Amino acid sequence: MNQRTMIIWLTLALSITLAGAAVAQDILWDQTAGYEGWQQGFFNAIAGAPPFGSTMYTVNDIVVPAGGWTVDTYRIYYDGFDASWAGAVTSAVLYLEPKTGSLPIGDPSTGTTVAVTATILGNGFLELTATGLGLVIAEGEYWIGLTPFAPNSDNIHVSVPAVGDDSPTYDAGGFPMPMWGSWAPGLDGAILIEGMGPVANEAASLGTVKALYR
C-alpha cells in the first residue's frame, strides 16, 4: 500500500469513527441529582382500580430545543420497597403531550405501550428503562411520562427539585371523574432521557477524500 492510499484509508477510518460518535446517545434531559434523598414522591403505576388497586400516571414537563430530539432511552426511578417489580414489570405506557398550561389536558392512558426492564440498583432503588424508542420530538414544550403496568402500587416514583412546573399526576380512579392534579409542590419525578439532539456532521465521504488527492 503506497503512502497516498494509506492516507486515504486512514482519513476514511477517522470519518467513520466521527460518524459513529455522532449517532452515540447523548443525555438530553437529566433530572436525577439527589433522588436518593427523596422525602415525598409520586404514585406512577397502572395497578388496578379502587378499592384494591390504583392507577395513576405522573409526567414531567420538558423543553426541546431547536432541531428537536430523537429519544432512544427513557429512565425513571423508584424506591425499591417491592423488589418483585424487577421480575414482574415488562411494559409501560409512554405518554407525550404538547404543553399548553400548568397541567396536561389529555388522557395518558391513550399513550403508547412500550417494553421496559425493571432493575434493582446497587443503592437499593429501582430503575425502569424503556429503550429503542426512536421517538422524534420537535422543538417545543411537552409533558412526558412513563407509567408501568405493575403488580401493585407499592413502589413510589421518587422526586427531585422541579424544573418548570411541578410534576402532575392523573388519577384514573378520581372522584367524581379522572383528573390531573399537582400534589407535590416544588417537586418533579426523577427521570433521565437519552438519545440524539441536533448535531453537525462533517464526516467526509469516499468521494470527497479521493478528490483531495487527484
C-alpha positions in Angstrom: 0.0 0.0 0.0 1.6 3.3 -1.1 1.6 6.4 1.1 -1.3 8.2 -0.7 -3.6 5.1 -0.4 -2.7 4.8 3.3 -3.6 8.4 3.9 -7.0 7.9 2.1 -7.9 4.9 4.2 -6.8 6.5 7.5 -8.9 9.5 6.7 -11.9 7.3 5.9 -11.4 5.4 9.2 -11.4 8.7 11.1 -14.5 9.8 9.2 -16.3 6.5 10.1 -15.3 6.9 13.7 -16.6 10.5 13.8 -19.9 9.4 12.2 -20.3 6.7 14.8 -19.7 9.2 17.6 -22.4 11.5 16.0 -25.0 8.8 16.5 -24.0 7.9 20.0 -26.6 8.6 22.7 -26.4 12.0 24.5 -28.1 12.9 27.7 -31.0 15.1 26.6 -32.7 15.7 29.9 -31.3 14.8 33.4 -33.4 15.2 36.5 -31.7 12.6 38.7 -29.5 14.6 41.0 -30.3 14.0 44.6 -33.1 11.4 44.1 -31.6 9.2 46.8 -32.6 11.8 49.4 -36.2 12.0 48.3 -38.9 12.7 51.0 -42.1 13.0 49.0 -42.7 11.1 45.8 -45.4 10.2 43.3 -47.8 7.4 42.5 -47.0 6.3 39.0 -48.2 2.8 38.2 -51.0 1.0 36.3 -52.1 -1.4 39.1 -55.8 -1.9 39.0 -58.6 0.2 40.4 -60.0 1.1 43.9 -60.7 -0.3 46.4 -58.0 -2.9 45.9 -55.7 -1.2 43.4 -54.6 2.2 42.0 -53.8 3.6 38.5 -52.0 6.9 38.4 -49.9 8.5 35.7 -47.2 11.0 36.6 -45.4 13.2 34.0 -42.7 15.8 33.7 -42.5 19.0 31.7 -39.6 19.2 29.3 -38.2 21.8 26.8 -37.0 20.5 23.5 -34.6 22.9 21.7 -34.4 24.0 18.1 -33.6 21.0 15.9 -35.6 18.6 18.0 -34.7 15.3 19.7 -34.8 11.7 18.8 -35.4 9.9 22.1 -33.9 6.4 22.3 -34.0 5.7 26.1 -36.2 6.9 28.9 -35.4 6.0 32.5 -37.4 6.7 35.7 -36.5 5.9 39.3 -38.5 4.3 42.2 -37.7 3.4 45.7 -37.0 -0.3 46.0 -39.6 -1.3 48.6 -41.1 -4.1 46.5 -38.2 -5.9 44.7 -40.7 -8.2 42.9 -41.2 -5.4 40.3 -37.8 -6.4 38.8 -39.2 -9.7 37.7 -42.8 -8.7 37.0 -42.8 -5.3 35.2 -42.1 -5.7 31.5 -44.3 -3.0 29.8 -45.3 0.6 30.4 -47.3 3.4 28.8 -45.2 6.2 27.2 -47.2 9.5 27.1 -46.3 12.7 25.3 -48.5 15.8 25.1 -47.7 19.4 24.0 -47.6 21.7 27.0 -50.3 24.4 26.9 -50.6 25.2 30.6 -49.6 24.3 34.1 -51.4 20.9 33.9 -51.9 18.5 31.0 -55.3 18.2 29.4 -55.2 14.7 27.8 -55.8 11.2 28.9 -52.5 9.5 29.5 -54.0 6.0 29.1 -54.0 6.8 25.3 -50.2 6.7 25.2 -48.1 4.0 23.5 -47.4 0.8 25.3 -43.6 0.0 25.2 -41.3 -2.7 26.5 -39.4 -1.9 29.7 -37.0 -3.5 32.1 -37.1 -3.0 35.8 -33.7 -3.3 37.6 -32.9 -3.0 41.3 -29.8 -0.8 41.6 -26.9 -1.2 44.0 -28.2 1.7 46.1 -31.5 0.0 46.8 -33.6 2.0 44.3 -35.3 0.6 41.2 -34.6 1.9 37.6 -37.3 1.4 35.0 -35.9 1.6 31.4 -37.6 1.9 28.0 -35.0 1.7 25.2 -35.0 1.6 21.4 -37.9 4.1 21.3 -37.0 6.1 18.2 -39.3 8.9 19.4 -38.9 12.0 17.3 -39.9 15.2 19.2 -40.0 18.6 17.5 -38.9 21.8 19.2 -41.3 22.9 21.9 -42.5 22.3 25.4 -44.1 19.0 26.4 -45.4 16.8 29.1 -43.8 13.4 29.0 -44.3 10.3 31.3 -43.6 6.6 31.5 -46.0 4.6 33.7 -45.5 0.8 34.2 -48.1 -2.0 34.3 -47.3 -3.2 37.8 -48.5 -5.9 40.1 -49.2 -3.2 42.8 -48.5 0.4 43.6 -46.1 -0.3 46.4 -43.1 1.4 44.9 -43.0 5.2 44.7 -41.6 7.3 41.8 -39.0 9.3 43.7 -38.7 13.1 43.5 -36.1 15.7 42.7 -36.4 19.6 42.7 -38.8 20.8 40.0 -37.7 22.3 36.7 -40.5 24.4 35.3 -43.9 23.3 36.7 -44.3 20.6 39.3 -44.9 17.0 38.1 -48.7 16.5 37.9 -50.4 13.1 38.4 -53.5 11.8 36.6 -55.7 9.7 38.9 -57.6 7.3 36.7 -59.9 6.5 39.6 -60.5 10.0 40.7 -63.9 11.1 42.1 -66.1 12.4 40.6 -64.0 11.7 37.5 -60.5 11.1 36.4 -58.4 14.2 36.7 -54.9 15.8 36.8 -53.6 17.4 39.9 -50.3 18.7 41.4 -49.8 17.2 44.8 -46.1 17.6 45.4 -45.2 21.3 45.3 -41.8 22.1 44.0 -41.0 18.5 43.0 -40.7 16.5 39.8 -40.4 12.8 39.2 -36.8 11.6 38.8 -36.2 10.9 35.1 -33.3 10.6 32.6 -33.8 10.9 28.8 -31.1 9.9 26.3 -30.9 10.0 22.5 -29.8 12.4 19.8 -30.2 16.1 19.7 -29.2 18.4 16.8 -25.6 17.6 15.6 -23.3 19.0 13.0 -22.0 16.0 10.9 -18.9 16.9 8.8 -17.8 13.3 8.1 -16.0 13.1 4.7 -17.3 10.7 2.1 -15.1 8.4 0.0 -15.6 10.7 -3.0 -14.5 13.9 -1.1 -11.5 12.1 0.3 -10.4 10.9 -3.1 -10.8 14.4 -4.5 -8.1 15.6 -2.2 -5.5 13.5 -4.0 -6.4 14.0 -7.6 
